[in-house]
Amino acid sequence: MSEESEFESTQPMEDLIRTNGEPNNQELAQRPTPFNISDEDEFQMLVEGLSSTTVQRYRQCWCQFTHFVRQWVLEHANIDVSTNDKDTTPAKPSNAQIVAICQTAFRGGAPTALDPVISAYMSSLGNLRAQTHNIHRAAILLLNKFAMRRGWCDWRMTVHIRPAKVSKRHVSGPTIENVNVLLEHYDNQLDDAGSTPTPAQIRTLRYKAITLLMVTSGLRISEALNIRTVDFKYRNKTVSFVAKGHVDPTTVEISLTAAVAIREWLSASQTRCQYLFGSTATSTVRSHYSVMKKRFGAKYHPHGFRHTAITTVLEANNGNIMETAVFSRHADPKTLMVYNDKRLGVQRKGADAVAGRLNV
């Protein structure tokens, strides 16, 4: 990145946001838009070590944050955004523009200067799920970490963005009976398959294979769809993929049932795609299960199959959390205590025990 670029010569965010505690509106209005950096290498440094799925999610957050900061600057400079000074940031800022907004926000500033911007941004997310708030939080904190690495600031802002509290009680998925109904539906659609299956039957084979893989091995939908064709080993009954929170591939042993379903899908589709299930988007799979949910009235959801798998394993091994943690690949086995509590109905038993001692 050139040291002589227009962006490098601008003032830090702290000077622009407040002077003696008040917004410096005049300088805010005169500040040029900091989107004039063309070096894409900076962005690759920013996302180094992240999975492609995480980069995609963070990039969406950074694009939204980029627009918000630009709009916030315009509004606090008392600029009429309906005139020629309105936000002209591209709908999808480039990687270099995202790096630019990172440098704008953190270079030479102080955490207190960013407080009103960050607070306003997190508030603008509204009533989104706590998980979504935390994804945005993590994305902004990564910008801060990157700014520290680049020498643009020397402070951490962890304490200035408090994580949203995520409820861990929602660990239910479709019952095994529900899963059997779905698999029976797939088989009925495949009963009339001849030597050359129809496109609709090929899609059914794909969804059957995805469903069996997730429900028997507890894979997340992102993990299942990121498996490369060469990383499916039928003889060894294994698949390899980059798991959540990891950089290096993870190899997982799968059931014979899932392996056979995958082989049938590959044989029928004759896919030459790099990925095992083709270029199937997560949204496409979610839409399919939404249709199945309306049809059969069950809680069919991609991540729900993982909940079903984990709960079933706990029932099979009589609540052995450490053994189940190997199956589920949870970083912290304590997470499985929620599954066990739900499975055993600990809350209901406790409530009934107290109620039984009351004179009512």
Buried (B, 14 or more C-beta within 10 A) or exposed (E): BEEEBEBEEBBBBBBBBBEEEEBBBEBBBEBEBBBEBEBEEBBEEBBEEBBEBBBEBBBBBBBBBBBBBBBBBBBBBEBEEEEEEEBEBEEEBBBBBBBBBBBBBBBBBBBEBBBBBBEBBBEEBEEEEEEBBBBBBBBBBBBBBBBBEBEBBEBEBEEBBEEBEEEEEEBBBBBBEBBEBBBEBBEEBBEEBEEEBEEEBBBBBBBBBBBBBBBBBBBBBBBBBBBBBEBBBEEEBBBBBBBBEEEEBEEBEBBEEBBBBBEBBBEBBEBEEEBBBBEBEBEEBBEBBEEBBEEBEBBBBBBBBBBBBBBBBBEEEEBBBEBBBEBBBBEEBEBBBBBBBBBEEEEEEEEEEEEEEEEE
